[in-house]
Amino acid sequence: MANQLFVSGFLSMAEALARVFIIIIVAGILVRKKIISQEHINALSKVTVIVLLPSLVFANTLQHFNPDTLPYWWTLPLYGFAMSFVGVLFASGVFAIDFRKQRNLIAVSSMQNAGYLVLPIGQVVYPEHFTEFALITFLFILGYNPLLWTLGKYFVTSTDKKIDFSYKTLITPPAVANILSLIIVLLGWQKFFPDVFVGSVDLIGQAAVPVATFVLGATLGSVSLRKFPKLVNILRVIFVKYLLLPIATILILYYFNIGKTHPLLADFFVIQAAAAPATGLIIQVRAYGGDVQKVAGMMLITYLVCLLALPFWIALWHTLI
């Protein structure tokens, strides 16, 4: 019985991941064949950061977030923030010896693809509960996105030069849209925004997921196969991303018996803990600068590992509960 649960969970998760990876593979091929140029990728990255992602965040918050229907909604943003912050602490400890030189890998180790990868998975694996799954994802991202687009951006766009931190570098369009839209809803001001306006913003935002995934694939496709990150760095990133975070998450869920009381929520946390690095990281490097080759090379490797790691952890979790 346990073996059947493991195999079933593994296969369903692998199928969900395959859908996303098809887009990534097609984009990579277009780059390899020089149908898509680096200028095209850079332009798409900037459009995604400045227009598409803020539109997606703003419209989704105004349309779907209702604090009255979920009294404890505020805990999910806290979990979203906490999971990645703990990941940053784990990664900082693992990379403490050469922190300045490798701090761009801290973001890759700790910032997961909380929406673009997780939502398609939920749609495939939990079709009958996808509305609830999407709401959980959305509330989780409310707390996660500000960290991704502030601390995550600061780490991933850094180089091995002297740290030149500035609070101005933390102000990005997606972060502003996230905070602003949350304030609007909490104050009840969303009623002052006409449906036609929010619908137009939503229409633009709907392009964010496929375009961001395409940018990720195009960037990964442009990575030189002759130059990958050092093996020791690969092992350190995988250790944090696919061992420390999933194990810590599963231990907490198991201890508090969340798998019995809230099975969908527990599955969601396991998926988040074992998800591949955030698409936003590669977009940030493209739009704001940094070591593109190093980050993209590590992203390529971690996404390949994710094809096995994520199905493994969700399948293992199902056998435990």
N, C-alpha and C positions, 0 to 999 in steps of 0.2 A: 504493500500500500504506500509506504513511504517513497519507494522508488518510482511508483507511478505518479505521485504528486510532484516529485522532483522533475521528472521528465516532462510532465504536462506544463509545469510552470516555466521550465527552461525553454520549451518550444514556443509557447505563446509569446514570451518576451522576445525571443529571437526574431519572430515574425514581425513584431512591432518595430524593432530596430531596423530590420531589413528595408522597410518602407522609407525611412529617413535616409538610410545609406544609399539608396538608389539615386536620390537627388544629389547627394554628395559625389557619388561616382560619376554621374553625368556631367556635373559642373567641372570636375577634375579633368575629364576627357576633353572637354571643350577648351580648357586652358592648355593642355598638352598638345592639342592639335592647332593651337594658336588662333582659334576662332574667337576666343575671349582674351583680351590683352590685359596687362597689368593696369593700364589706365582705366579700363572698364571696371575692374575690380575695385580700384581706389574710389572711383566715382560712386559705385553702388554702396560702398562702405559708408561714405559720407552722407549719402541720401538716407541710408538706413538709420544712422545715428541721429541726424538732424531732423528728419521728417517722419519716417515710418515707425520707429520704436516709440517716440513720444506720443504719436497718434494712437498707437495700439494701447499703451498704458492709460492714456487720458480717457479714451472712449470706453474701454473695458471697466474702468473704475466707476465712471458715471452711470453706465448702463447696468452693471451686474452686482455692484457692491451695495448691500443693504444691511447695515449693522443691527437693525431691529429684528431681523429674522434669524440671526445667529448671535446670541448674547455674548458668547465667548470667542467671538471672531478675532479679538485682539491677541489671543494666544498664538494663532497661526503665523502672523507676521513675526512674532517674537521667536518662534521656532525656526522660521526662515532665516532670520538674522543669526540666531544662535548656532545653527548647524554649520554655516559657512565660517562664522567667527571662530568656532572651535577648530574647524579645518585649517584656518589661518594659523592658529596657535600650534596645531600639530605640525604643519609644514614649516613654520618658523623654527621649531625645535629641531626638525630633521635637517634643515638647511642652515642651522646656526653657525656652523664652522665657516661657511663662505656666504653668509647672508647677503652682503652687498652685491656680490657678483651674480648670485643665483636668485635674487629676490623676485625676478619676473616669473620664475617657476613656482613661487608660492601661490600665486593666483591660479595657475593651471592645476595645482594640487588640491585647492580648496574650494574653488568657485565652479559649481556644477551647472549643467544645462537644465535649469529648473523649469523652463517652459517649452522651448522649441523641441526638445527631445521627450520630455515627460508627457506633454499633452497628447501627441500622436500615440504614445504607448498606452495612455489611458483610454483613448478612443478605440483602440484595437482590443485591449485586454479586458476592459470593463465597459462594454458598450451599453449595458442596461443601467449602469450607475455613473455614466460619464458626466452628467450634469453636476452631480455632487463632487465627482473627482475634479472637474474643471474649477468649481468654486473653491475647493481646498487648495488647488494649485495657485489660483489667483490670489487668495489671501496669503499664502505662503510667500509668493513673489513680492507682495507689498512690503514685507520686511527684508526680503533678500535683495531686491533690485537696488535699493540705495547703497547697500554694501558693495554690490558688484560694480556699480558705476561710480563709486568713490574710491574706496580702499582697493578694490580689484583693479580699477583703471590705473591707480597710482603704482601698484606693484607691476602689472603686466607691461606697462609702457616704459618702465625703467630700464636702464642699461647698467653696465658695470662701472659707470662713472660715479662721481660724488653725488650723494642724495641731495636733491634740491627741492625739498617739499614746499609746496605752496597750496594754500586752501583754494585758490582759484582753479587749480587743476582738478579739483573734486567736483566742480560745477559743470555738469553735462546735461544736455537736453533730456535724456531719459530720466535722470535723477530728479530734475526739476519737475517734469511732468508727473512723476510718481508722487512726489510730496504735495504738489499743488492740487492734483485731483483728489487725493485723500482728504486734504483740508476742506475742499469744496463739499464733498459728500458728508463729512462729519458735521459741517455747519448747516447742511440742508440746502445749500445753494444750487444743487444740480437742477432744481426745478426752473431756474432762470435761464437754463441753456435749452433752446428749442431742439426738438427731436431731429429736425432736418439738419441742424448744425452738428449734433453729436453723431448722427448717422453718416454724415459726410466724413467726419474725422475717423469714424470706425471703418468706413470704406477704404480710406488710405491705410489705416493701421493693419487691415487684413493682409496687406502685402508684406508685412514685416517678417512673418515666420518663413514663408518660402524664399524671400529674397535673402534673409539672413542665413538660412541654410545653404542657399546657393553660393553666397559669398564665402561661407566656411568651406564648401567643397572646392570652389575655385582657388581659394588660397592654399588648401591642402594639396590640390593638384599641381600647384606651381612650386611645391617644395622640391628641392634637389634631393634625389634619392641617394646621392653620393655623400651628403653631409647631414648627418643626424646628430642629435645631442649625445653627449657622452653616456656610456652605459650606466655609470654610477648615478647620474642625474635621472636617467630613465627609471632606474630601480627605486630611487627615493620618491619620485613622483607617484609611481604605481603603488608603493608601500603606503603612502598617505591616502591616495585617492581610492584605491580598491581593496585596501586591507584595514587600515586604522579606522577610517570613517564608517564603512559598513559594519564592522565588528562592534564598534562603540554604539552605533544606532540600534543594532539588533539586541545587544545586551540590555540597553535601556528599555526597549519595547517589551522584551521578554520579562524583565524584572517587574514592570508595571502592568503586565498582562494586557497590553493594548491590543494584541492580536485577537483576543477573545471578545473584548468590549467594543472595539472599533476596528474591525478587520480591514476595511478600505483605507482608513487613515494610516494604519500600520504599514500596509503595502506601499502606500504613497511615500512614507518616510524612508523605507528601504530603497525604493526606486531613486529617490532624491540622493540618498547617501552614496549610491553606486553609479550614478549617472556620469556620463563623460563631461569634460570641461565645458564651460559656457561658450556658446557661439559668440556672445558679446565680447569675449576676450580678444578673439581674432579681429573682430570689427574695431575694437579700441586700438589695437596695434596698427591696423591699417589707417585709421582716421587720425590718430594722435601721435604716432611714431613709436619706436621701440625696435627690438630685435625680432623682425618678422620671421626670419629663417629659423631661429632657435625656438620661438614660441609655436610656429606652425609645425615644425618638425615634431615637437613634443605632443602637440595636439593630434597629429596624424597617428602617432603611436598609441596614445591613450584612447583614441576612438576605436582603433583596431582591437585593443585589449577589452574595451567596453562590450564588444560583441559577445564575449564569453563571460566577462565578469558580472555584468548586470543580470543576465539570465541566471547565472549561478547563484547569486545572493538571494534573488527573489524566490528561486526554487528551493534553496536551503531554508529560507524563512518559512515557507509553506510546510515543509516537513517538520519544522519545530513546533508549529502551532496545531 
